[in-house]
Amino acid sequence: MVVTNESIVEVIVEYIKKHGYPPSVREIGDSVGFQSTNTTWKRLQKMLETGMIESDNPGTARAIRVPGYKLVKVDLDEKGA
């Protein structure tokens, strides 16, 4: 199976939607079928270099962001919601 950068972005976005924070390198690798975290880490580094993903602190766990996406908390208890 060929793992595309787009599929990795999708994994990251869906994880953030579900959990409210980014996945770990291991969780990303497990989700796309990589056998080692080193393989995942190298791919993420290339994606950082090309701007597909961003990080305030590369190398820090769960510090990945996807450009164009923003996590927003919605208060469903507000009147009219």
N, C-alpha and C positions, 0 to 999 in steps of 0.2 A: 504494500500500500504506500502510495506517495503522499507524504504529509506536506500540504501547502502552508505558506505563511498565513493565508486567509483562514485556513481551518484552525490555526493556532489562535488567531485574533478572535474567531468565533468562540473558541473554548474559553478564552479570557473574559470576553463580554458576558457570556452566559453564566459563568461562575460568579462574576461580580453582581449580576442581576439577582442570582439566587442567594448569595451569602453576604453581600454588602461590602466585600473586600476582595482583592485579587487573589488568584490561586498561587500556590507555591510552585517553584520550578518542578518539583517532583509531581505535583498534581497535574501540571500542564503536560509533562511527558507521559504520565500514565493515561491521560485522556486521549492523546493522539497516537499512543502505541510505541513511543520511543522506549528502548531498552535501558538507557542510562540517563542520569541527570546531566552528565557531561554533554551528551548529544543535544539535550534540550537547551542547556545553557549556551552552547555555541550558536544554536539557531536563534535564541533570543538576543544574543549579542549582535548578530547580523541584522536582526529586525530593529534593534535600537539604532544601529548605524544608519539604516535607511529611513528611519522615522516612522516605521509602521507601528511601533510601540514607543512609549516614553517612560522615564523613571527619574524621580528626583535624586535617587541614590542608587545607581546601578550596583548590583551585587547584594542589595538588601532584600531579604525575603518579603514578598508581597508588596513590592513598591512599583509594580507595573501599572501603567495607564495606557489606554487606547485613545489616540487623538480622535476628536469628533464625538466622543461619548462623555457624558457627565452623569454622575450618580446624584439623584435628587430624592430627598425624603418627601413623601406626600402624606399629609395628615388626612386620613380617611374619615376622621370623626368630625371634621368641619361641616357646618350646615351647608347644604346644597351640593355635597359631594356624593 
